[in-house]
């Protein structure tokens, strides 16, 4: 297949591109700038100039290909809801480009889009009351396209997609601990985050493009729930700083924009995904990766 990929130069998207190329697929990647197009060209990837805020360019990219993998998102937490709406419009535009064709559309969401405080499964719809509610409209837009002749599916990823080159939540936690001199968790730290290595996530995207059923919600979860106090302990060990719990009232001053995420209890299962697509995570776990993948350098 020739696959239109958004977010192709990002941490996860670049791994997806590698996985697709190694499997023999062709890639047309969204590029916002000449510099991004040059990076893609060095990897043997064709560039399609456009942006998430330009639905016409996204629709054209989808129409030109056999499938779409949507991994781009504007990660500006000061405008989080606005960026969620931009994402919904982007998903809608690409679905329109595939409508009636039976071609696959795989979009990215988060396991935190399901309501927290329970083991989230693929059967749980996205909730507007979840820790990641901004992803819910995009999920609904993608899955609704299955009724219009699009083989659409959603890959939900954990808050911790880890590996060398990570610039997400884990490096942010390390940076906060380094600056404050303490590796903290909220309350007793028993709240849990699921996790997956980015190469395992990339394999799931390929499998979804090749064979996911229309309307499927898939979970890219290798580890169902790692206690935040255990993550904090490894960060404390790596930085040689003390580890301690803080109160809910102290969370925002200490963690800033990360406070709600750090305090969330959001375990998730991938049992159905593994059964449907025979996906088997192969890479090392989060705590081992945190110790050895350069997070403290």
Backbone torsions as a table, in degrees:
resi	resn	phi	psi	omega
1	UNK	NA	152.5	168.5
2	UNK	-100.8	120.9	-168.6
3	UNK	-117.7	127.7	175.0
4	UNK	-83.3	120.4	-176.0
5	UNK	-118.7	125.8	170.0
6	UNK	-99.1	149.9	-177.0
7	UNK	72.7	26.9	-171.4
8	UNK	-70.3	-19.3	179.3
9	UNK	-99.3	3.1	-179.3
10	UNK	-80.3	178.6	-177.0
11	UNK	-59.2	-48.2	179.5
12	UNK	-85.6	-43.1	-177.8
13	UNK	-58.5	-38.3	179.0
14	UNK	-66.2	-33.4	176.1
15	UNK	-69.7	-37.0	177.0
16	UNK	-63.6	-42.7	178.3
17	UNK	-59.7	-45.4	178.1
18	UNK	-58.2	-46.3	-179.7
19	UNK	-61.3	-42.8	-178.6
20	UNK	-67.5	-43.4	-179.7
21	UNK	-64.1	-42.3	-179.2
22	UNK	-67.0	-23.9	177.8
23	UNK	-87.6	0.4	176.3
24	UNK	93.4	8.0	178.4
25	UNK	-85.5	157.7	172.1
26	UNK	-96.9	153.2	-177.1
27	UNK	-129.7	131.0	167.0
28	UNK	-114.0	118.7	-170.9
29	UNK	-113.1	138.7	174.5
30	UNK	-66.1	130.8	179.4
31	UNK	-131.2	124.0	-179.3
32	UNK	-80.9	-20.3	-172.9
33	UNK	-143.9	166.7	176.3
34	UNK	-63.7	-35.1	178.8
35	UNK	-63.5	-42.1	178.1
36	UNK	-65.2	-39.5	178.7
37	UNK	-62.8	-36.3	179.6
38	UNK	-68.1	-41.0	177.3
39	UNK	-60.6	-43.1	-179.7
40	UNK	-66.0	-41.4	-178.5
41	UNK	-60.6	-35.6	179.6
42	UNK	-65.9	-19.3	178.1
43	UNK	-98.3	3.9	-179.1
44	UNK	78.0	27.0	-177.3
45	UNK	-111.7	131.6	176.0
46	UNK	-74.8	144.4	-178.7
47	UNK	-106.0	142.4	173.9
48	UNK	-119.8	110.2	-175.7
49	UNK	-71.7	133.0	179.2
50	UNK	170.0	-176.3	-178.8
51	UNK	-144.5	162.5	176.5
52	UNK	-63.0	-27.2	-179.4
53	UNK	-84.5	4.5	-180.0
54	UNK	-118.4	86.7	-176.6
55	UNK	-57.7	-32.8	-179.8
56	UNK	-62.1	-41.0	179.5
57	UNK	-67.8	-34.7	179.6
58	UNK	-70.4	-41.9	178.2
59	UNK	-61.9	-41.5	179.7
60	UNK	-65.1	-40.7	178.3
61	UNK	-62.2	-41.5	178.5
62	UNK	-65.9	-43.8	-179.0
63	UNK	-61.6	-29.1	-175.6
64	UNK	-82.5	-4.1	-172.4
65	UNK	-127.6	171.7	-180.0
66	UNK	-87.4	-13.6	-176.1
67	UNK	-165.0	164.8	179.1
68	UNK	-133.3	134.1	170.2
69	UNK	-120.8	114.0	-174.1
70	UNK	-104.6	108.3	-179.1
71	UNK	-119.8	-7.3	-177.3
72	UNK	-76.5	146.0	173.5
73	UNK	-157.9	142.9	178.7
74	UNK	-85.6	105.3	-174.3
75	UNK	-90.4	67.4	175.0
76	UNK	-115.1	100.9	-173.0
77	UNK	-72.0	-12.6	174.2
78	UNK	-73.4	-20.4	179.8
79	UNK	-128.9	43.0	-169.5
80	UNK	-62.3	-47.6	-178.1
81	UNK	-67.1	-40.4	177.4
82	UNK	-60.4	-40.8	179.8
83	UNK	-69.8	-29.9	173.6
84	UNK	-63.8	-38.5	178.0
85	UNK	-69.6	-37.8	174.8
86	UNK	-60.3	-40.3	179.4
87	UNK	-65.9	-42.0	178.7
88	UNK	-60.5	-43.2	179.3
89	UNK	-64.7	-37.0	178.5
90	UNK	-64.7	-45.4	178.7
91	UNK	-61.4	-43.4	-179.8
92	UNK	-61.0	-42.8	-179.2
93	UNK	-64.0	-43.8	-179.2
94	UNK	-69.5	-35.1	176.1
95	UNK	-63.7	-38.6	177.3
96	UNK	-62.2	-36.1	178.9
97	UNK	-68.0	-19.6	-179.0
98	UNK	-107.0	-4.8	-170.7
99	UNK	-54.9	133.1	176.9
100	UNK	77.5	2.7	-174.1
101	UNK	-97.9	-18.1	-174.2
102	UNK	75.1	6.4	-178.9
103	UNK	-80.6	152.5	-175.6
104	UNK	-80.9	142.2	170.1
105	UNK	-126.9	118.8	178.1
106	UNK	-117.6	118.6	179.9
107	UNK	-111.3	161.9	-178.9
108	UNK	-99.3	134.8	170.9
109	UNK	-137.6	-166.0	-179.7
110	UNK	-128.3	148.6	175.6
111	UNK	-61.7	-23.0	178.7
112	UNK	-73.9	-5.5	174.4
113	UNK	-71.4	-22.5	172.4
114	UNK	-81.0	150.9	-176.1
115	UNK	-60.1	132.6	-177.1
116	UNK	-76.8	178.3	177.8
117	UNK	84.5	5.5	178.6
118	UNK	-149.7	168.5	176.1
119	UNK	-74.6	108.0	-179.1
120	UNK	-73.7	135.0	176.8
121	UNK	-123.4	173.1	179.9
122	UNK	-64.9	-18.1	180.0
123	UNK	-81.0	-12.4	-178.7
124	UNK	-86.4	121.3	177.2
125	UNK	-70.2	161.4	175.4
126	UNK	-64.7	143.8	-176.3
127	UNK	-117.5	139.7	175.6
128	UNK	-74.7	-5.8	177.5
129	UNK	-107.0	10.5	-176.3
130	UNK	-83.3	167.0	176.2
131	UNK	-62.3	-19.7	179.7
132	UNK	-126.0	52.0	-174.5
133	UNK	-63.1	-23.6	-177.9
134	UNK	-65.1	-18.9	179.0
135	UNK	-82.6	-17.3	-174.0
136	UNK	-60.2	-46.1	-179.7
137	UNK	-61.3	-36.3	178.3
138	UNK	-66.6	-41.4	176.7
139	UNK	-58.5	-47.8	-177.8
140	UNK	-63.8	-38.9	179.5
141	UNK	-64.4	-41.4	-179.7
142	UNK	-67.3	-46.6	-176.1
143	UNK	-69.8	-30.2	176.9
144	UNK	-65.9	-27.3	179.9
145	UNK	-65.9	-19.2	177.8
146	UNK	-63.0	-24.8	177.9
147	UNK	-82.6	-3.2	-178.4
148	UNK	-118.8	27.7	174.7
149	UNK	81.2	25.9	175.3
150	UNK	-115.3	132.0	176.7
151	UNK	-83.5	72.9	-173.0
152	UNK	-92.3	145.5	176.1
153	UNK	-150.6	163.8	-178.8
154	UNK	-121.1	129.0	171.3
155	UNK	-102.8	112.8	176.2
156	UNK	-90.4	128.9	179.1
157	UNK	-109.9	150.5	177.9
158	UNK	-69.1	166.6	174.4
159	UNK	-64.5	-20.7	-179.5
160	UNK	-116.0	91.7	168.2
161	UNK	-99.2	112.0	-166.5
162	UNK	-113.5	169.9	-179.8
163	UNK	142.8	168.9	179.5
164	UNK	-59.0	133.4	-178.7
165	UNK	92.5	0.6	179.3
166	UNK	-57.4	135.1	173.2
167	UNK	-132.0	30.8	-178.0
168	UNK	-100.3	-136.0	-172.7
169	UNK	-65.0	-40.9	-177.7
170	UNK	-62.2	-49.2	176.5
171	UNK	-60.3	-33.4	177.3
172	UNK	-64.2	-42.2	177.7
173	UNK	-64.0	-40.5	177.8
174	UNK	-62.9	-42.9	179.8
175	UNK	-62.9	-40.6	178.5
176	UNK	-65.5	-41.7	179.4
177	UNK	-65.6	-39.3	179.4
178	UNK	-64.9	-43.5	-177.5
179	UNK	-70.6	-40.9	-175.5
180	UNK	-85.4	-20.3	-178.6
181	UNK	81.8	13.2	177.6
182	UNK	-147.2	140.3	174.1
183	UNK	-97.9	109.2	-169.4
184	UNK	-108.8	157.2	167.5
185	UNK	-135.1	165.1	-175.6
186	UNK	-98.0	132.8	-178.8
187	UNK	66.2	-132.0	179.3
188	UNK	-91.3	0.6	176.0
189	UNK	72.6	16.0	-179.0
190	UNK	-82.7	-9.9	177.6
191	UNK	-65.3	148.7	-167.1
192	UNK	-119.1	144.6	170.6
193	UNK	-116.4	134.4	169.0
194	UNK	-77.6	168.5	-177.0
195	UNK	-154.5	159.4	174.4
196	UNK	-156.1	146.4	173.2
197	UNK	-77.2	146.0	-173.9
198	UNK	-63.5	-29.9	179.1
199	UNK	-72.6	-34.6	173.5
200	UNK	-66.2	-39.3	177.0
201	UNK	-62.3	-41.5	-179.7
202	UNK	-61.3	-40.5	178.3
203	UNK	-62.8	-36.8	179.5
204	UNK	-66.1	-40.2	177.7
205	UNK	-60.0	-42.9	179.0
206	UNK	-62.2	-46.1	-179.6
207	UNK	-62.1	-37.6	178.6
208	UNK	-65.6	-42.7	178.1
209	UNK	-62.5	-38.6	-175.9
210	UNK	-79.7	-27.9	-170.8
211	UNK	-155.1	6.8	-179.3
212	UNK	-67.6	145.5	178.5
213	UNK	-74.3	149.9	176.4
214	UNK	-57.2	133.6	178.0
215	UNK	81.9	11.4	-177.1
216	UNK	-79.3	138.8	166.9
217	UNK	-102.6	125.0	-175.8
218	UNK	-118.3	144.6	179.7
219	UNK	-113.6	117.2	175.5
220	UNK	-87.5	69.0	-174.0
221	UNK	-119.2	117.9	175.1
222	UNK	-92.8	-38.5	178.6
223	UNK	-122.4	124.9	-170.2
224	UNK	-69.4	-35.7	-178.0
225	UNK	-170.0	114.9	178.7
226	UNK	-107.1	126.1	-177.4
227	UNK	-62.0	137.0	-179.5
228	UNK	-61.7	-29.5	178.5
229	UNK	-67.5	-29.3	177.7
230	UNK	-73.5	-38.2	174.9
231	UNK	-63.5	-44.7	179.4
232	UNK	-62.0	-36.2	-179.5
233	UNK	-64.7	-41.9	178.8
234	UNK	-67.8	-37.7	177.2
235	UNK	-65.1	-42.7	177.6
236	UNK	-61.0	-40.6	177.6
237	UNK	-64.0	-42.9	-177.3
238	UNK	-69.3	-31.6	-178.8
239	UNK	-99.7	-7.8	-175.7
240	UNK	57.9	51.0	175.5
241	UNK	-126.0	157.9	-179.8
242	UNK	-67.3	155.4	179.6
243	UNK	-116.9	130.3	179.3
244	UNK	-157.4	157.2	176.0
245	UNK	-84.6	148.7	175.3
246	UNK	-126.3	162.6	-177.5
247	UNK	-79.5	164.8	176.2
248	UNK	-58.8	-38.4	179.6
249	UNK	-64.4	-29.6	179.7
250	UNK	-84.6	-11.8	-171.2
251	UNK	-63.9	-46.9	-177.3
252	UNK	-65.6	-47.5	176.5
253	UNK	-58.6	-34.1	-177.1
254	UNK	-82.0	-48.2	-172.8
255	UNK	-98.4	-10.9	180.0
256	UNK	58.1	-127.6	-175.1
257	UNK	-64.8	-17.8	-178.9
258	UNK	-84.6	-5.8	-169.6
259	UNK	-56.8	-48.7	-178.3
260	UNK	-64.0	-35.1	179.5
261	UNK	-70.5	-43.2	-177.2
262	UNK	-64.8	-32.3	-178.0
263	UNK	-86.5	-9.3	-173.8
264	UNK	-75.8	141.8	173.0
265	UNK	-106.5	102.2	-169.1
266	UNK	-134.5	55.0	177.8
267	UNK	-64.1	154.0	-178.4
268	UNK	-148.2	146.4	178.9
269	UNK	-106.4	153.4	174.1
270	UNK	-125.4	24.0	-175.7
271	UNK	-59.1	-43.5	-179.2
272	UNK	-68.3	-41.2	178.9
273	UNK	-59.2	-43.6	179.9
274	UNK	-63.5	-38.7	-180.0
275	UNK	-71.0	-41.7	-176.6
276	UNK	-68.8	-43.2	-171.3
277	UNK	-114.7	2.9	-177.3
278	UNK	54.7	39.5	177.4
279	UNK	-83.2	129.2	-180.0
280	UNK	-131.3	107.6	177.0
281	UNK	-58.1	137.6	-175.0
282	UNK	-121.4	-17.5	-172.2
283	UNK	-84.8	170.3	-178.5
284	UNK	-71.6	160.2	-175.3
285	UNK	-76.3	173.0	-174.5
286	UNK	-61.7	-48.0	-174.7
287	UNK	-65.5	-39.6	176.3
288	UNK	-65.2	-40.9	179.6
289	UNK	-65.7	-40.0	179.0
290	UNK	-60.4	-35.8	179.6
291	UNK	-74.5	-32.9	-165.4
292	UNK	-120.7	-2.1	-173.3
293	UNK	-101.8	20.8	174.1
294	UNK	85.6	16.9	-177.9
295	UNK	-67.7	-20.8	-176.2
296	UNK	-107.2	4.1	-179.4
297	UNK	-84.8	NA	NA
